[in-house]
């Protein structure tokens, strides 16, 4: 399955006026100024996609920090971005596609096709010395139809009962329970395997080649036919793991609530350490 578009491919599309919607998902934990960064400099024609108001909803703590938006709300967002049925959509950020992957996954979950991550993101565009735009940009409203369910999801009960491979996409120190900067309990879901998303990328923020990603996931026990599910802190960077898995030729389910939901639910067990050396309720 094609997941990535190169800077050269995007530049060619934009230069030839091929129908392309470009989304800028500038968001990082600890940096609430993504929209300001977008207004200062973005790929020409890109519209801003807001993580907190468009790519997530808000609910109870036990629902997690970034629950999925409702289908109706996301349908309105997709049309506001100017996406029509059949459009090619290219999504980028300045964080190794960690945030952009959330929009990529949601659009795929909505049943839309021709959705790509810009490999290398804004840094790769800058490195190619291509022009940047400023200010706010908007598209004419689109007509794309959204129907959730085109990609697999699981909830906390599904994660607890998962018989396949459950990948934890957070940094290793959070998986092991050594630190927990965001959520009420430290550790991981019992049985999960540590698979930090940072290991999907080259030093300059491009995804590793497919064969290297296949080798990476094979070392974690993933092979053709494996049942795979992924979680992270709040369901955002887990989408990045799913993108990497798809590049490698695998499919995976997303646990949208992820650790932020699990750790807020009373009675859910927590494991700490590099393996299953300690589990407590």
N, C-alpha and C positions, 0 to 999 in steps of 0.2 A: 504494500500500500504506500502511495506517495504521501509524504508528510511535509517535506521541506521544499522551499523555493530559494534559489540562490539570489544574491544581490544582482548579479548580471541578468538573470531571468526577469526579476521584477523591474529593473531599469528598462529592459527591452519592452516589457508590457506597457509601462507607463509612457515610454517614448512613442510607441505605435498606437496609443489610445485604445488598446484592448480593454474591454470592460473589466475593471479591477477595483475592488474596494479594499483600502488599506486601513488597518486598525492599529492604533498606538496604545499599548497597555502598559503605561509607565507606572509601576507600583512595586514597592519594596517594603518589607517590615521595617519599621522605624523611620520611614521617610514618607510623610503625608503630602508631599508636594509634587506628586506625579503630574498633575494637571498643569502646574506651573512650568515644570520641565518641558512638557509637550508644547506649551505656548512659546517657550523660548526657542525651541528648535525641534523640528520633526520632518519626516520624509514628506515631500510635497504631496498634497492631496489626502494625507492621512487624517482620520477623525479619531478623537480620543475615546477610549473605552474605559470606564471607571470601574475598578475592581469592587469597591464597596457598595455602589448604588446600582450598577448594571449587571455585574457578573456574580453577585451574591445577594441573598436576602438577609434578614436579621430575625432572630427568634430567641428561644430560651438557651441558656448556657449548654444544656444537654444536647442541643441541636448542632453545636459547634460554632466556630467563629465565622465561617463563610458558608452557610447553608446555600444550596442551589436556589436561584431565583425561581419564582413560579413560572409555569409555562406561559401564562398570559403576559406577565411582566416582561419576560425575555422576548416574546414575540414582538411586543411594542418596541423594545430596545433594538432588535434586529432591523425592524423597518426604519427606525429613526437613524440607524447607521447608514441607511441607503442601500441595503442589500436586496437585490431582486432574485427571483428564482433563476438558477443557472449561473449566477455571478461567480467569478473567482475572487476569493477573499484571502488576503495575505496579512499576517499578524506579526507584530514585533514588539520588543521591549528593549530595555538596556540592562537586563539581568539574566542573560543566557537563556532566554525564552521561558524562564520559570514562571513569570506572570502571563506571558502571551499564551502559554499552553492552556491556561484555564479557558480563555476565549475560544481557542482551537477546539478543545474538548466539548465545550458547551454547544458550539455550532454543529459539530458532528453528532452530538447527542440529540440535537434538534432535527436530525435527518437531512441536513444540508451537505452538499458535496463540493468538491473543488476548494477545500479549505487548507491553507498552507501556513506553516511557520516560516518566517524569514530567517534562514540559517545564518547565525552570527549576529542577528538583530541590528540595532542602530549602530553598534560599533563597527560592524562590517560595512555598512553603508558609508559611514564616515571614512573608514580606511580606504574605500574606493574613491574618495574625494568627490562624491556626488553631492548635488545641491540639497539644501535644507530649507524648509519653510518656517514661517513664524506665525504666531497668532492662532486664532480659532478657525477651524474649517468644518463645514457641514456638507452633507450630500442631500439631494432630493430624497424624500421618503421612498423606501422600497416596498416591494410587495411579497417578499419571501414568506412562506408558510412554515411555521414551527410546530413540530410534533415531537415531544420528548420521548425517549426510549430507544433511540437507534444505537446507543451504546449501553453496555451492561453496568448496573450499579448494585451495590449491596448496602445493607444497613448494619448496625452494631450486632444484631443477632446473627446476621449472615457472616460477619467477620469472625464472631465467636465460634461459629460452626464450620468455618471454611475448611474443606478437606484438601484443597490444593495448596499452592504456594502463595503466601501472603507477604508482600514486600512492603517494608517501611522505608519511605523515601526521604526521611529526615536525616540530618547529620548524625554521624555515628555516636557522638557524645549524648545527643538527646535520646537516641534509641537505647543506649546503655543506661540511661537514667542519671548520668553524671551532672547534667544541667537541665533546667527546664525554664526558659525565659518567659513563656507565654501561658502555659496551661497549668491546672491545679495539681496534677500529679506527674511525677517523672517516671519514665520507663517506656515499655512498649507492650503491644498486645501479645499475650502468650502465644508462642508458635511462629511469630513473624520473623522474617529474615531481614537484616539490615542491608539496604541498597541505596545509599545516598545519591540524590540526583546529580550532584556535582561530578560524579564519576561517569556521567553520560557524555561529558563535554571535553573538547580539547582545551588547551590553555588559553586560546583566544576566543572561546565561547561558541564554537561550532559543535554540532553533534558529531560524535565519533562515527566513522564509517559503519555501515550495516554489519559487516563481518566482525568488527571489533565489538559492537554491541551484542551480537549473538554470542560471542565468546564470553562476554561479561555476564550475560544472563544465564548462560549454560553453567558457569561456575557457581551460580546461585541456585541451580537446580531446575532452571526453566528449559524445557525442550518442547518440540512439536507435540501438541496434544495436551500440554500442561494446562491445568486450570489455575489461572493467575488472578490475583486481586491486589490492589495497591492502595495504601493510605499514606498520609503525611501528617503535618500539623493541623491544617484546617481544610484540606481537600484541594489546595491550589497547586502545589508543586507535584502532587501525585499525578496530575494530568501530564506533567513533563515526563514522568516515568512511563506513562502509557504511550506518549508519543515516541519515546526511545524504544519501547517494546515493539511498537508498530513498525518503526524503521527496521528493526531486527527481524520482523516477520511474525511477531506474536500478537495476540490480543489479550486484553486484561480488563477486569471490572474495576470500577472506582468505588471506594468507600468515601462518599462526599463529606460526612461528618468528621472522619479521621480522628486523630488523637484528641483534638479539642472537644469532640463530642464524647468519645469513649471515656476520657479522664474525668468528665463532669457527670457521668452516670454512676450513681451509687451501686456498689456491688460488682462492677466490672473488674476482673482481676488485672493486675499489672505485673509484668516481668521486668527485671532489671539485669544488668550485666551483658556480656557478649553473647550469652546463650540463654538457656532456661535454668540459670543457677538460682534464681529466687523469684517466687511468685507469691503475691499477696493480694487480698481483696481490697 
